[in-house]
Amino acid sequence: MRSTRTPAAHPHGRRRTLLAAGLVTALALTATACNGSDEAKADATASPTATGSGDDKAQIPADIADKLQKHGVDVDKWADGGWQDWDKDKWLSAAKDFVNPVIEGLWKPARMQSAQEANKTVTTKDAAADQGVGDPAPTAVKAEAEKTPYHENAAPVGKVFFDSPEGAMVCSGTVVKDVNHPGKSNLVWTAGHCVHAGGDGGWYRNLVFVPAYNDLGRTEDRLGDASASEIAPYGNWWADWASTSNEWIAGGSDTGGAGAAYDYAVLHVTPEQGSKSLEETVGAALDVDFSAPSVTEVASMGAWGYPAAPPYNGLKMFKCLDRPGRFSLDPSLPTMYRIGCTMTGGSSGGGWFRVVDGRTELVSNTSIGPADNSWLAGPQLGQEAEALYENMSRTYGGR
C-alpha cells in the first residue's frame, strides 16, 4: 500500500514515573512530569511551518506559499486569516494536499472548548454481523473517568483539534514511539477520519495535538479559572506531516464506509513553542502492535479518549476495558475489533491498548460506534498500517 502524505513543556520540574489503572494486571501509560524549563522558540524557517500571533499576520515560508498558490490560494489573504474561509464547492480540489502552517495562538482554550466531535455513527443495518463475519454485539461497558492529573496517569493520551468546512472539530490521539528515533518520537496515532474527510472530501486544516488536555479534569464552570498550563500542560503540537491509508481516502464516509477497516493515521508533530521532541517533553510514548492478534488471543483491550458528544462534553478523559469481539461492515472487508463502551464522538482516534509481556502497546484506535453509544469498533493494525508507520518514521521522523 502506498502511504499517503501531507506536508505541511512546560512547568513541573521534578520528573516522576507513574502508572495508570490497568487491564487485568496493569495497563501502564507510563508518564513523567513535564519539562522544567521553557525552551527558546524554534526557528520558524527550520520546518515547513509558519508562525504568527493569532491576531497578527502569519509568516509563511516560501515552500508553503508555493503550495498554497499552486492550489489557487491567495497567500496574503491566507496569512491575514483566510485559512478559515472555506468554500465547500472548491474544498475537495483545494485540499488534495494538506498544508498546515503553525498559527501561534490560534488554538486558545475557548476555541478548543468550542470544537465539535468528529462522529462516525453506524446503524445495525450497516453491520455484517448477521452474515457470519462478526460476533454478537457486546454488553455496554460504562466509561470510567481517568484519574487526574492526566500528565501523571495517562500522559501519552490527548486531544486532536482541527478545522473542517463545518467548523472546529475534535478527536483523540496517542503519543507513540518512533522505532528509528528512540526516545525522541514526534509521532501521534489517531484515526484517518480525524485528518481527512474520506471519499467525499480532502485534508483538514490547522491540525494540532494537545497531550493531557485539561490536566486536572476541571468542569466547565471551573475551566475559566484554569491556567494555560492546566489546559495544555505540554503545549500545542502542530502536525507538519500526516499520513492515512489510501483505503480511507478513497472509501471513508460518515458511517465509516469501505474505509472503516483502514481508519487510522499517523501525525508527525512540531511544538508551537520549544525544540524538544514530543516524547522527551511528555516523558512517555507507547509501542504499536502490528500483529493484528485474533480476538481469541486477547483477554482485554482498553480504549482511552475524550468523548465530547452528550452526555459528555469533551473536557475529561475516559476509558473502557472489555474483551474484544469481531465486527465488520461488509463481508468483503477485514473484520475490526469491537468492545462494549459508552464513550461518544470525540473519542474517535483514541488509542486501544493491551498488555503484552508486561508492556502496554497500542493495538487499535476508535473508529466507529452505534447511535446508542453502547460499543466502539476499531481497525486491526496489520501490514498496511505498519508500512504507513514505517514510512513516517523513516522519512519524516528525524525532522
Number of C-alpha atoms within 10 A of each C-alpha: 11 11 17 17 19 19 19 24 26 20 14 15 12 10 14 13 13 16 16 19 15 17 19 13 9 15 21 22 26 23 24 24 24 25 21 14 12 12 13 10 11 15 13 17 13 9 16 21 26 24 22 19 13 16 12 14 17 22 20 24 17 12 13 19 21 14 17 20 11 12 13 12 16 14 19 14 12 17 20 16 16 13 18 15 10 15 10 13 8 11 17 16 14 20 18 15 20 24 24 25 29 31 25 19 15 15 19 14 18 10 12 22 18 14 19 22 24 25 26 22 20 18 12 12 9 15 17 19 20 12 11 10 18 21 17 12 16 18 12 18 18 17 20 15 15 20 18 18 17 25 30 24 23 28 30 28 32 31 30 34 31 23 21 24 15 9 12 21 24 30 32 34 32 31 29 25 24 25 16 15 13 10 16 21 26 29 28 30 28 31 31 30 31 31 32 27 22 28 18 14 22 20 27 24 23 23 29 26 31 25 30 30 31 29 27 19 21 17 13 13 7 9 18 11 10 15 12 13 17 21 23 22 29 27 25 25 23 27 30 26 23 27 23 29 28 20 20 26 25 16 19 26 20 17 19 24 22 22 25 31 28 30 35 29 26 28 30 26 26 27 24 21 19 18 16 19 19 29 23 17 24 28 23 25 30 24 16 22 20 19 12 15 14 12 16 10 8 15 13 16 25 24 30 30 33 33 30 26 18 11 10 17 19 30 22 24 29 21 24 25 23 21 16 24 21 23 26 26 26 18 15 10 15 18 23 25 30 29 28 25 25 23 32 32 29 30 36 37 36 30 32 24 28 26 22 11 7 11 15 22 24 25 26 32 34 31 33 31 28 19 14 12 20 19 23 29 29 31 28 26 23 16 13 17 23 15 16 21 25 17 16 24 22 13 11 17 22 14 13
